[in-house]
Amino acid sequence: MYDDGETSLYLSYQTAWGPSIPIIKALLEQHDFDLEYSYYESGMGFAGIIERNGDNYKNESIELDDSNKYEYYSFLIQHDLEDTEYLEDELGLVILGDTVVGEYTEEYMEEKDEEN
């Protein structure tokens, strides 16, 4: 936690089992402040964001399943929750801008590993 010298407070913490969304929602109901809150659990395959800026409020979340792999990883990229280099090099995902558009073939990934 640190203060940037203005009226901002930055927190970073870990919780067991899931994000602290009920706490965040209660704080927003009781206090008038802007907020950017994000969470990402790679092992369980879920992520999300809550943002409030003045009267604008956004609450988005996504869970990884067999039908939305590209959408899930694109969400992570678009909200700065995962490093694109990791997604490309380790998971073999093809990324254009901030969108996952495909996967490299297993043969390509093996050749790439051999070059390194």
C-alpha positions in Angstrom: 0.0 0.0 0.0 1.3 3.5 -0.8 0.0 7.0 -1.3 1.0 8.9 -4.4 0.8 12.3 -2.7 -2.6 13.2 -4.1 -5.9 11.7 -3.2 -5.1 8.2 -4.3 -4.5 5.1 -2.4 -3.1 1.9 -4.0 -3.6 -1.5 -2.4 -2.3 -4.9 -3.4 -3.3 -7.9 -1.5 -4.1 -11.6 -1.9 -7.2 -13.4 -0.6 -8.1 -17.0 -0.3 -10.7 -18.6 -2.6 -11.9 -15.6 -4.4 -12.1 -11.8 -4.9 -13.4 -9.6 -2.2 -16.3 -8.2 -4.3 -18.8 -7.9 -1.4 -16.4 -5.7 0.5 -15.7 -3.6 -2.6 -19.4 -3.1 -3.3 -20.1 -2.1 0.3 -17.3 0.5 0.2 -18.7 1.9 -3.0 -22.2 2.2 -1.5 -20.9 3.9 1.6 -18.3 6.2 0.1 -17.9 8.4 -2.9 -14.6 7.7 -4.5 -13.3 6.5 -7.8 -12.0 2.9 -8.0 -10.2 0.5 -10.2 -10.3 -3.0 -8.8 -9.1 -6.1 -10.7 -8.7 -9.8 -9.8 -7.3 -12.8 -11.6 -7.1 -16.4 -10.5 -5.1 -18.3 -13.1 -5.4 -21.7 -11.4 -9.2 -21.6 -11.3 -9.7 -19.6 -14.5 -11.6 -16.5 -13.6 -10.9 -12.8 -13.7 -12.7 -9.5 -13.5 -12.7 -5.8 -13.0 -14.8 -3.2 -11.1 -14.4 0.4 -12.0 -16.1 3.6 -10.9 -15.2 7.0 -12.1 -17.7 9.6 -11.1 -21.1 8.4 -12.2 -19.7 5.8 -14.6 -19.6 2.2 -13.2 -18.4 -1.0 -14.8 -18.4 -4.5 -13.4 -17.1 -7.2 -15.8 -16.0 -10.8 -15.1 -15.2 -13.9 -17.1 -14.6 -17.5 -16.4 -12.5 -19.8 -18.6 -14.3 -22.8 -20.1 -14.0 -24.9 -23.3 -16.0 -22.4 -25.4 -14.3 -19.1 -24.6 -10.5 -19.6 -24.4 -9.7 -16.7 -26.8 -12.2 -14.4 -25.3 -10.9 -15.2 -21.8 -7.2 -14.5 -22.6 -8.2 -11.4 -24.6 -10.0 -10.1 -21.5 -6.8 -10.6 -19.5 -4.7 -8.7 -22.0 -7.2 -5.8 -22.4 -7.3 -5.3 -18.6 -3.5 -5.7 -18.1 -4.0 -8.9 -16.0 -1.5 -11.1 -17.8 1.7 -10.6 -19.7 1.3 -11.1 -23.5 4.8 -12.6 -23.7 3.8 -15.4 -21.3 0.6 -16.1 -23.3 2.6 -16.3 -26.6 5.7 -18.1 -25.4 4.3 -20.4 -22.8 0.7 -21.0 -24.0 1.3 -20.6 -27.7 -1.4 -18.1 -28.3 -1.4 -15.8 -31.4 -2.1 -12.2 -30.3 -3.0 -9.3 -32.6 -3.1 -6.0 -30.7 -5.0 -6.9 -27.6 -7.0 -9.9 -29.0 -6.1 -13.6 -29.1 -6.9 -14.8 -32.6 -5.5 -18.3 -32.6 -2.9 -20.8 -31.4 0.5 -21.8 -32.8 0.8 -25.4 -33.9 2.6 -27.8 -31.6 5.3 -28.2 -34.2 5.9 -24.5 -34.3 6.2 -24.3 -30.5 8.6 -27.2 -30.5 10.8 -25.6 -33.2 10.7 -22.3 -31.2 11.8 -24.1 -28.1 14.7 -25.8 -29.9 15.9 -22.4 -31.2 16.0 -21.0 -27.7 
